[in-house]
Amino acid sequence: MTDDTLSFASADQILLLFGAQDRYLRQVREAVGVGVTIRGDQLRLHGTEEQIRRGREVFSELKAILEARGVLQESEVRSVLGLSKTAGVASTAPPNVRKPAESIDLLEKARKVLPRSAGQAEYVRAIREHDLVFCEGPAGSGKTYLAVAMAVNALRQEQVRKIVLVRPAVEAGEKLGFLPGDLLAKINPYLRPLLDALSEMLDYDAVQRYIDRDVVEIVPLAFMRGRTLNETFIILDEGQNTTVTQMKMFLTRLGNGSRIVVTGDSTQTDLPAEVTSGFNDALRRLENVPGIAHIRLSAEDIVRHPLVKKIVAAYDDGSSSGPSRPKGRT
């Protein structure tokens, strides 16, 4: 048996790390097996060398999340613990897979967004290194949220002049019928998820100011035809609901100094059965084109409510969507 010490900014930070009624601490203890005692602003870890090593990794990552966001959520604790278990089995994995260095600085009141899984970290790196990135993955895996965070970061660092958020106006298995109001009111239900992600990162006044000044533009896919966008960060969400023609039209909007991120989930296509998904078609056509990255997130990257991962797994068990693609960049 041995022990080690981990320092924190204050004893209050440790209490936030432990969660209400030490809920998070109990989860760490059960998953890692390390003993923990508090001495002022320090944590003392007790156990075997392996338990202490994993305990230090887990608490260091939770500390980084807490310092970046000021709060800690149970989904983040579960995600970090899941990665720790994987690391315990495959200790030869590259050490940079789980570094918090892939954090996304929003340059807004010290707010940062941290990837919560190895797959999400790979996704963030791909966006930083490529002008065109395709990301496929299940619901709740952070495809849209991380793309919006990267767009905000690029805008705030003046790498781009504008953010354009795009979605195909396809109804998810039900007919909405006539929608009242002006154009913005009609397309709002389709584009709401992108707005929600943006509103979580920036204050309401900042979001409204960007929209009013046309710095952030929210448009349905059909309105992209004929445009060329320079120095713009463009996100196409729900890409699986595009046709082949629409996808070609969208991808050719890429102008000088611009970046495109296309997200999609091939298992949730709302197109008619006889229509080929432009997302799947593009993944096949552009598979070997240099400069284009393809990231595939899995159920392990889901960071919503813990039940979402189980729901996705249950549906995947009966899926007939074809063979899965290898995870990572191509």
N, C-alpha and C positions, 0 to 999 in steps of 0.2 A: 504494500500500500504506500502511496505517496500523496503529495498535495501540491497545489499551485494557486496563485493569486491573480485576480483580474480586477483592475481599478476602474472606477466609474466617476463621473463628474460630481455626483452627490448620492447620498443614501436614498433620496426621493426618486432618482433615476432607477435605482435598483428595484424599488417598490413598483414602479411602472412596468419594469421588465418582468416582474413576477406575476403581474395581473391581479385582478380582484380575487381575494381570498387565496392567493398563491396558486391560482389555476394554471398559469403558464409554467410556473416552477415545477408543479407536479408532473406535467406532461414531459418536461425535459428530463426529470429524474427517472420516470418510467421508461422513456425511450433510450436514454443514454446510460443510466445506471450510476451516474456520478452523484456523490454527496456534496451538499452545498451549505455553507454557513456564511453569515454576514458579519463583517467587522467594519463599522463605519461606512465608508464609501468604497469598500472592497468586498469582493466575493472570494471566498476560499473554497477551492474544489478539492474533494477527497475521492480516492479510488485508485484503480489500476492506472498504468500509464496510458492505455488505450482509452479508458473512460475519461480521464482528464483531458486527453488530446481532443476527443470528440466534444466534451463539455465546453472546452475553451472555444472551439470553432463555433458551436451553436450560440453561446452567449455573446461572442464577438460579433456575429452576424445580426443577432437580435439587437445588440447595442447600436450597430450602424444604422439599422432601420429606425430605431427610436430616435437617434440623433438627427436623422434626416427628416423625419415626419412628425416627431413629437408625440406620436401615439403608436401603439402596437396592437395589431388585430390578431385574432385567433388563427385566421387563415394563414397569416404570415408565419406564425409559430409552427403550424403544421407543415408548411412548405419547407421551412428551414430544417425541421426535424426529418422530413422525408429525404432531403438532400444529404443530411448527416448519415442516415442509414445507408444510402447508396455509397457514400464515400467510405463507410466502414467496410463494405464488401469489396469495393474496387478502389483500393488505396493507391493504385498506380495511375489514377486519372490525373490529367494535367491540373496543377494547382490553381491555374487562373480561371477555371470553369466557374468557381463559386465566389470569386472576388466581388466585393461591392463596388469595384472601380467602374462598372458599367452603369452606375447611377446616372440619372438624367436630371440635370439641374434646370429647373424651370425659371430661374432668375426672378422669382416672385416670392418675396418675404421668406427667403431661405428654403422654399419648398423644393423637394426632390422626389423623383419617382425611382424606385429601386426594382429591378427585375427580381422575381421571387423564385426562380427556378433556373437550372442550367440552360434549358431550352429558351427561356425568355432572354437570358443574357446573350445567347448566341444570336437571337433575333435583333437585339439592340446593336450588337457589333456589326451585323450585316447591313443595317440601315446606315450606320456611320461610314461604311466602307464601299457601298454601292449606290448608284443612282436609281436603280430599279430593283425592288425587292418584292417577291411573292411570299406571303405567309399563309399557310393553311393550318387549320387546327380546330378543335372542338369549342363549343360555347364555353366562355369563362376562362379561356387560356391567355387572355390579355392581348390578343391580336390588335384590336382597335385602340385600346387604351394606351399601349406603349407607342404605337404609331403617332397618335395625337401628341403624346408627351415629347417625342422626338421632333415633331413639327414645331411645337411651342419653343423648344430649345433652339432650333435652327433660326426661328424668327427673332427671338430675343438676342441671339448672338449675331444678328444681321447677316447670316449666311444666305437667307432668302428674304424677299420683300413681301411675300404673301403666302397664306395657307388656303388651299382649296379643298374642301371636304365634299366628297361625291358619293352618291348611293344610287343604285338602280331603283326605280319606283315600282317594285314588284310586291304584290300582296302575299302575305305568308299563309296561303291556303284558305283565305276567306275573302269575299268581295266586300270592300268598304263602301261601295256605292258612291253617290254624290257627296263631295266634301264642300262645306260652305267656306266663304272667305276669299281673300286674295290669293295670289300664287304662293306666297310664303306660308300661309295658313294651310293650303292644300298639301304642300310637300312636307310640312313639319313632321307628321307622323312617321314618314320614311327616314328622315334625317335626324330624328330626335336622339338616337344613341350617340351620334357624333357630337352633338351639342352637349349631351350629358357629360361625356368624357372631358370636353373642353371646360365646362363649368366646374368640374371637380378640381381642376388645376389652377384656374384663374378666378379672380373675383368677378362678380356679376358685372360691375361697371366696366372692367377691362374687356370682358367678352363683348359687351354691348358696343363699346367704343370701337373695337376692332371690326365688328360687323358693320357699323354705321360708316366707317371710313373705308370699307371694302378691303381691309387688310386680311380679314377672314371672310371667305366666300363659301356659301353652302348651296350646292346646286345638285339637281337630279342629273343622272348620267346623260339623258337625252339632250341636255342643254350644253354639253361639252363639244358637240360637233362644230367643226370649223374654227376652233380656237387654237392658239399656240401660246403656251404659258412659259414665260422665262422667269428665272429666279423665283420659282414657286415650289412649295412643298405640297404635293398633291396626294391625297389619300382616297383610294376607292375601297369602300367597305362593302361587304356582302358580294364580293366579286363572283361567287358561284351563281348568282342570279343574272349574269350578263350573257348575252348571246355571243357567238363567235364574231359577228360583225361589230357589235358594240365594243367588245374588248379590243379589237384591232383599232377602232376609231379612238378609243380612250388612250391606249398606249402611245399612239402617234401624236398626242398632244404635247409630249415631252419637249420642252424648249431648253435653251442654253441656261446653265446654272440651276436647273430644276431637278427635283427628285420625285420619284413615284413609289408609293407603297400600296400594294394590292393585297387585301385580306379576304379570306373566304373559308367556308366550311363545306366541303364537297358532300357531306352527309345531310345537309339541310338546304338542298336546292328547291326553289319554289317555281322553277320553270316547268312548262308542260313536258310530259314524258318524252315527246318526240323531238324536243329542242335540245341541241348540244350545248352544254355549259361553256361559255367563253373562257372561264377560269381554268377548267380542266384542259381545254384545248390549248391554252397559252402555256400551261405547265409542260405539256408534251412538246409543243413546237419550239419553245425557247429553252429547253432543258440544257442544251450544250452551247448556248450563246454566251461568250465571255462578257463579264461586267454585270451579269444579272444573277441575283442570289435567290435561292428558294429555301425557305425555312419551313419545316413541318413540326408544329407543336403537337403534343399528345395529351392524354388524360393526366399525365404526371405534371403538366404545366397549369392545370386548372386551379385558379386561386379564388373562385367564388365560394359560396357556401359549401361545406364538405359534402353535402348531399348531391351537388351538381356532378361531381366526379363519379359518384355511384350511378346516377341517372344516365350519364353518357356511356358508362361501361355497360349498363343493362341494354341500352339500345344498340350499342356496337356488337353485342353478342349475337344479335339477329340481323346484322347488317349484311347487305348483298352489294355493297358499293365497290367491290373489286379489291385487288391486292393493295396493301398499304405501301406507301413510299418510304424509303429510308429517311431517318431523321437527319437534319443538318443541311449544310449549304451545297449547292451544285453550281 
